[in-house]
């Protein structure tokens, strides 16, 4: 039985964004480390000012998929310092 997606949203800075990075996982072990992957990517890209994060889960009888969408504005180097 196909279930509709569940969604959680965190708005950090309302307004426009100029980039999005999407992280997905369907396997149990991959879902367990997905948050760590997102955290590492954020730490590796300090030039990005996060605007919104959306977590979406979808499922069917066999698979569960988690997607974390990170929306951001890319700051110039002067603003990042």
N, C-alpha and C positions, 0 to 999 in steps of 0.2 A: 504494500500500500504506500503510495507516494504522499508524503506530508509536505505542506507548504513550508517555505523557509521561515526561520525565526531570525530576528534581527535585533541587535543592540547597537546603539549609536552614542558616541561621545563627541560633542562639538567643543573644540578647544578654542578656536578663534573664528568666529563667523566671518563669512566673506568669500571672496574669490580664491581659487586655487589654480596652480598651473602644472601640477603633477599629481599622479596617483601611483602607488605601488601596491600590488595585490599579492597576498600570500595565501596559498591554499594547501589543504591536506585532506586526504581521505583515509589513509592507513592509521591505525591506532597509535603506533609509535611516532609517526610524523605529527599527528595532532597534539601529542604530548609535549613536543618541543617547538610548536609553532610560535608561541608567545616569545620564547627566547630568540628565535630567528628575527621576529619583528623588532624586539628590543635591540639586538645587535645591529640591525640595519639602521635604525634610528641613531644609534651612537656613532656609526660610521659615516653619517651624513648630517653633520651639525649645521650645514648651510641651509637645510630645509626647516622651515617654520611650519609645524604641524597645524592643520586647520580642523581636521575631523578624522575620526577613526570609526569604521563600521565593521561589526562582526556579524557574519551571516552563517547560519547553519541550515543545511538542507539534508534530507534523509529519504531513503526508500527502504524497502525490506532488507536490503543487504548492505548498503553503504551509507555512511555519514560523512558529509563534507563540511569542513569549516573554512570560511574565507575571512581574512582580515584585510580590509581595504584602508590604506593610509593615504589621506589627502594632504597635500602640503603646498606651500608657496616657497619657491627657491629664492633665498635672500642673496644679495650680492656679498662679496667677501668683506667689505667694510662693515656691513651690518652684522655679519657672523662673528666678528671679533669682539 
